[in-house]
Amino acid sequence: MKNFHFKKGEVTPRAFKTLHLFILFVICYVGIVSAQDTPYVLGKESIFQEVLNQQKNSTLTLKTSDTETLSVKINIKEGDNTNYSIIGSVLLQEKSNGLEPLFSVRKFNGLLEGEIIMYEQKKAYKISSGDQGNVLIAEADINELLCVEFESEEVTDSSAPVNTKAAVPSLESLPGATAVIYLDFDGEVVSGTRWLNGRTINARPAGFSDQKILTTWRIMAEDFSAFNINVTTRRDVFDRAPKNRRMMCIFTTTKDAAPSAGGVAYLNSFSWNTDDPCWVFNLGNRSAGETGSHEIGHTLGLSHDGIRSGTTYYSGHGQWSPIMGWSASKPIGHWSKGEYNNANQKEDDLAIIAGSRNGFGYKQDDHSNSTNGATAIVADAGGNVKKEDNNGIITTRQDKDLFSFTTSGGNASFNFDPDPYYPNLNIKARILNAQGQEVASSDPSGLKASISTNLAKGTYYIEIDGVGEGNLSSGYSDYSSIGYFSISGKYIAGSDGGDTTAPSTPGNLTVSATTQSSVSLSWTASTDNVGVTGYDVYQGNTMVSSVSGTSTTVNGLTPSTTYSFKVKAKDAAGNTSAFSNTVSATTQGGDTTCDAVTGVKATNITKTAATINWNAVSTPTYTLEYKKSTDATYTSTKTTEASKVLTELSPKTTYQVRVKYTCPNGNNDGNICEGVPPYRRGTGYRPGDKVTYEGSLYQLNNNYRWDKLGACGSGSTANSTDAPYSTVISFTTLEDTTGGLCDGIAAWRPYPKVYRRGEKAVYNGILYEAQYNGTYWNPTYGFWTRLGSCSGGAFATESFDETTVEKLSVFPNPATDRVSVSFMGGSQQTSHIQLINLVGKVILQKEVKVTPGRNLIHLDISEIESGVYFIKNGTLSPKKIVIN
């Protein structure tokens, strides 16, 4: 970044280790594990499952190490023991004027992960699943969890944002794709997410003109053109996408989420199964789109591209720059794998984006990589080739797209162009003969290519390949030279001596039917001197099917979306007709009045009761159904509120809940605006409220957006039907702990008592179970699982002096510049920490004051020679350490 620089401590250079030292290390120190690299065991996952059943504002105490404890206030919790999300705030001893530290943990499809982010301290922890159901925590580089302080650019262009909210152009890069990137320009109310620890952000509109929205979309659509993902400005497309296959990117002047940054995002959040958006605050003509791709890259798992000298965001060289650095000031922005000089990041951006975690992968290859199966060039009878009929996408550095054409001989001239707006593809074009041998090629400086050559009679192939430019110091490789291309030009059409007669053009292409997700087409048959073998059906300029008959249905479309279609005929010799007439069709709209209830969750769970809440809709009648997870049928109850208390439940039992409501359907001849007040600026509207505005009826939905229900004067709803059921949620009632949970269990005893895995002990009125063999720490450390309170019966207690428990540990190990020494203090006032070499000589000694409990000191070893040493503290067993 250019505003602030946050760097890890630089490592002091060391000479290479000699062979005998390496052998000594292997012999003497096999199995040593770095304490810094080894995560700390928080305990069992049940600590988070218990939080789900507690009150909203409960607190949780987490030990992040032997010496550090953090208190967390829970703000948001959703889900059940199988899939859940918990968001809270870390409580600081001293108040800060900056962003409140975040605590977050979530579980989806068996994967538990989370983070603690201390924004002001630039410190972070990563929470993850361990073996045997343990939850681990380890300190992490904050840049690996969050895009920290991305460069902020002052907008100086003439289209600087204004605080207005207008209709946004409807744009889609890949209609029908399951995965979605939604570009939000018209303002958003964000609540219940990890941003501001769950508090509400009222994001203002970006104030972009239609042209500037189009510019931003074009930049990002080209950056993601190789992938099976739809970059869109349509909110309804986002809403229909699965939560773990969508990301909202908000362009706004409201910088609450990161006041000094140009944009911000959580790493890997695309697949979290939550709706934590990313943010773009850089609103320049070029920087908005480049920052959008950068932040989306983070949500897909990408880290920053910098250089080893300390620059977090590398701004590139020559004409090139990496998207995960700063790409707004260069003509070409590419995904990178750190091929440039002094790169600090070698991750494979393309492989991560297309990886299984994100779940969408690359687009299906649109043209063959070889002459076998090459796509026939579309040209008219005069050999004129138009770019709108001949185009494609290079998806990877291995991808090549081949096209075929047949000439009677003479001049052939072709132009090969990348995306006309914000291209990423540097084109190399070749013409090959029937044997696959090169007869002409073009790879000039720059992104475009062209060929003009004289050809003998015969069949030829055009090969399109993405290539690099220059060397890696001043240019770039072909790694991310991918994206859109088109072919145009002219050649003398002819034949190679076989059947050269193309079928006639299909006639009278018409739309015969539409649904929410499909369009049915029909046309009149073509004729051919030998015979028509089939028809290729195109959606826009993309072939979507090949059929033998004169009708087809195109599926997988988006509701309320307009598409164009055309058809051409082909014969066995590969001759193709001209395109038919083009028709447009609009899919039917989705059912916006009867969507399923959202936001169903269980709160205030006790042994015999629970409160079920959900997002309100405009209808007054809900049906809530619940059952034990082992039962086959539901019990039904009705309510007119968006909340219901269930009582007379069984303790320690898992229940399933679903909700539906009665929604209007049908029409009569009334006025739908009758009795509805006009919209008034400044009024605090709530979801479900209706208003009239400029002659139409609108209703505020749960996302605080106005849905247009129709023009005033049209028929009003009369009849009723049931909406679909909500997603089924589960919750588990609390256990009835009355009785002797701790009966017969002895009180915990300090060292030299050593516990084996599975042994139980009572400590301060709570029952614990050891999770590891050789455990001697008291049960407040993470080596134990809390089983429950001993309330309801007598339990064992024992008095002891815990300061007699002594243990020495050192970390990191191996170490370079500094080593930390941790030990339990007893009754002594001072202690001597010594660093001793292999022959027993004291190399370094430090006298420290000792306090009861755990003590932590740090030794500066930056001037100590590399080798194997021991750290000694009094009568405690010395610890071996390797210094690099």
Summary of the structure (lengths in Angstrom):
residues: 884
radius of gyration: 33.3
end to end distance: 31.1
largest distance: 105.1
contacts: 2806
relative contact order: 0.08
helix: 8%
strand: 38%
